[in-house]
Amino acid sequence: MVEVVAEWAGTDRLFQLVFGGVLDLEEATGDGIGSIFIQVTGGQFKAKHVFHTIRLGLIGGGMSILDTKRLMDTHFDTRPYMENAALAGRILADLMVGVEDTKASEGDVDQGALEPHKFSEVSQICRVFNLSPLDLRKLRYADFVNMVRGFNAASDKKAPHLSEDEFIDILNRYEPEVTQ
C-alpha cells in the first residue's frame, strides 16, 4: 500500500487510497480511476475529482469519516484549487505509479540526487500514465505536456520536458506511420 504524508489544513496528514477507496472515488465522481488520474495530473480536472481524492485519501489514511467531513467542510475551500489539485495528483500518482523508497540505508548512494525520469519509450509512458499505446497516439502534444507537468508536481523524480519533435519521434519509433 502506498501512503502519502503531506501538509494539509495546517498539519502533516496521512493520505492513502486502497482498493475500496478507489471504488468509492469512481462511484463519487462517475469516472474511472485512469480517467481521474489523467485529468487531475493533466490539469483538466473537475473539482469533484480533487475533493473526493483528498477526502477518500484522508479516510484511507485512518481519519474517521466524521472528522474527514468536518475537515473537508472547513478547509477545502480555504486553499487555491491548484494546491489541492497538486495534492490530489500526488495521491493519485503514488497510487498509480508507486513511489520510490527514498530512505538511504548504509552503503546506498545519496538518494537526494535522484536521476530524472526520462520518457524515451512508448511502453514506459503508457505504464506511468496508465494509457494504452493507442490512447497515447491520440493525445495532443499539449495534453502530454500537461500530464508530465502533473507527474512532476506529484513526484520527487522529475521528468524533463520533451519537445514536440522528441514526442513524435518516440511515437514513430513505436509504430511508424505507414505511407502509401
C-alpha positions as CSV (number, residue, x, y, z in Angstrom):
1,M,0.0,0.0,0.0
2,V,1.2,3.4,-0.9
3,E,1.0,6.2,1.7
4,V,1.4,9.9,1.2
5,V,2.3,12.2,4.1
6,A,1.7,15.8,3.2
7,E,0.9,19.1,5.0
8,W,-2.7,20.0,4.5
9,A,-5.1,22.0,6.7
10,G,-2.3,23.1,9.0
11,T,-0.5,19.9,9.8
12,D,1.1,16.8,8.3
13,R,-1.6,14.2,7.4
14,L,-1.5,10.7,6.1
15,F,-3.3,10.0,2.8
16,Q,-3.9,6.6,1.4
17,L,-6.1,5.2,-1.3
18,V,-6.8,1.5,-1.0
19,F,-9.0,-0.6,-3.3
20,G,-12.2,0.2,-1.6
21,G,-11.3,3.9,-1.7
22,V,-10.6,3.7,-5.4
23,L,-14.1,2.1,-5.9
24,D,-15.7,4.9,-3.8
25,L,-13.8,7.5,-5.8
26,E,-15.0,6.1,-9.1
27,E,-18.6,6.0,-7.7
28,A,-18.4,9.5,-6.2
29,T,-17.1,11.0,-9.5
30,G,-18.8,8.8,-12.1
31,D,-15.3,8.4,-13.8
32,G,-12.8,5.5,-13.8
33,I,-9.6,5.8,-11.9
34,G,-7.5,6.0,-15.1
35,S,-9.6,8.9,-16.3
36,I,-9.4,10.7,-12.9
37,F,-5.7,10.2,-12.8
38,I,-5.2,11.6,-16.3
39,Q,-7.5,14.6,-15.7
40,V,-6.0,15.6,-12.4
41,T,-2.4,15.1,-13.3
42,G,-3.0,16.7,-16.7
43,G,-4.7,19.8,-15.2
44,Q,-8.0,19.1,-16.8
45,F,-9.7,18.0,-13.6
46,K,-13.2,18.6,-12.2
47,A,-13.5,19.9,-8.6
48,K,-15.2,16.7,-7.6
49,H,-12.1,14.7,-8.7
50,V,-9.8,16.7,-6.4
51,F,-12.3,16.9,-3.5
52,H,-13.1,13.2,-3.4
53,T,-9.5,12.2,-3.9
54,I,-8.4,14.2,-0.8
55,R,-11.4,13.1,1.2
56,L,-11.0,9.4,0.5
57,G,-7.2,9.7,0.9
58,L,-7.8,11.0,4.5
59,I,-10.2,8.2,5.3
60,G,-7.9,5.6,3.8
61,G,-5.1,7.2,5.9
62,G,-7.0,6.4,9.1
63,M,-9.1,9.6,9.8
64,S,-12.7,8.9,10.8
65,I,-15.5,9.7,8.3
66,L,-17.0,12.3,10.6
67,D,-13.6,14.0,11.2
68,T,-12.8,13.9,7.5
69,K,-16.2,15.5,6.7
70,R,-15.6,18.3,9.2
71,L,-12.1,18.9,7.9
72,M,-13.1,19.0,4.3
73,D,-16.1,21.3,5.0
74,T,-13.8,23.8,6.9
75,H,-10.6,23.6,4.9
76,F,-11.1,22.5,1.3
77,D,-12.1,25.9,0.0
78,T,-9.5,27.8,2.1
79,R,-6.7,26.9,-0.3
80,P,-6.3,27.6,-4.0
81,Y,-7.7,24.8,-6.1
82,M,-4.3,24.2,-7.8
83,E,-2.7,23.5,-4.4
84,N,-5.5,21.0,-3.7
85,A,-5.1,19.6,-7.2
86,A,-1.4,19.1,-6.7
87,L,-2.0,17.1,-3.5
88,A,-4.7,15.0,-5.3
89,G,-2.3,14.5,-8.1
90,R,0.4,13.3,-5.8
91,I,-2.1,10.9,-4.1
92,L,-3.2,9.5,-7.4
93,A,0.3,9.3,-8.9
94,D,1.5,7.4,-5.9
95,L,-1.4,5.0,-6.3
96,M,-1.0,4.5,-10.0
97,V,2.8,4.6,-10.4
98,G,4.1,3.9,-6.9
99,V,6.8,5.8,-5.0
100,E,10.5,5.1,-4.8
101,D,11.8,4.4,-1.3
102,T,13.9,7.4,-0.5
103,K,15.3,6.1,2.8
104,A,19.0,5.8,2.4
105,S,20.5,2.8,4.1
106,E,24.1,2.1,4.8
107,G,26.1,1.7,1.6
108,D,23.3,3.3,-0.5
109,V,24.0,6.1,-2.9
110,D,22.8,9.6,-1.9
111,Q,19.1,9.4,-2.6
112,G,18.9,13.2,-2.7
113,A,20.5,13.0,-6.2
114,L,17.7,11.0,-7.9
115,E,18.1,10.7,-11.6
116,P,15.4,12.5,-13.5
117,H,12.7,10.3,-15.0
118,K,13.3,10.4,-18.8
119,F,10.5,9.4,-21.0
120,S,12.0,7.7,-24.0
121,E,9.8,4.7,-24.9
122,V,6.0,4.4,-25.6
123,S,5.8,1.4,-23.2
124,Q,7.3,3.5,-20.4
125,I,5.0,6.4,-20.9
126,C,2.0,4.1,-21.1
127,R,3.0,2.3,-17.9
128,V,3.5,5.6,-16.0
129,F,0.2,7.2,-17.1
130,N,-1.9,4.0,-17.4
131,L,-2.6,4.5,-21.1
132,S,-2.7,2.2,-24.0
133,P,-0.4,2.9,-26.9
134,L,-3.5,3.8,-29.0
135,D,-4.6,6.3,-26.3
136,L,-1.1,7.8,-26.3
137,R,-1.1,8.2,-30.0
138,K,-4.4,10.0,-29.8
139,L,-3.1,12.6,-27.3
140,R,-2.3,16.1,-28.5
141,Y,1.2,17.2,-27.6
142,A,-0.2,19.9,-25.3
143,D,-2.1,17.2,-23.3
144,F,1.0,15.1,-23.0
145,V,2.9,18.2,-21.7
146,N,0.2,18.8,-19.1
147,M,0.4,15.2,-18.0
148,V,4.1,15.5,-17.5
149,R,3.7,18.7,-15.5
150,G,1.2,16.9,-13.3
151,F,3.6,14.0,-12.9
152,N,6.4,16.4,-11.9
153,A,4.2,18.2,-9.4
154,A,3.4,14.8,-7.7
155,S,6.7,13.1,-7.9
156,D,10.2,13.5,-6.4
157,K,11.6,12.1,-9.6
158,K,11.1,14.9,-12.2
159,A,10.7,14.2,-15.9
160,P,12.5,16.6,-18.2
161,H,10.5,18.5,-20.9
162,L,10.2,16.7,-24.2
163,S,10.0,18.8,-27.4
164,E,7.1,18.1,-29.8
165,D,9.7,16.6,-32.2
166,E,11.0,14.2,-29.4
167,F,7.4,13.2,-28.5
168,I,6.6,12.5,-32.2
169,D,9.9,10.6,-32.6
170,I,9.0,8.3,-29.6
171,L,5.6,7.6,-31.1
172,N,7.1,6.9,-34.6
173,R,9.7,4.5,-33.2
174,Y,6.9,2.5,-31.6
175,E,4.7,2.4,-34.6
176,P,5.9,4.3,-37.6
177,E,3.1,5.7,-39.7
178,V,2.6,3.7,-42.9
179,T,2.9,5.7,-46.1
180,Q,1.1,4.5,-49.2
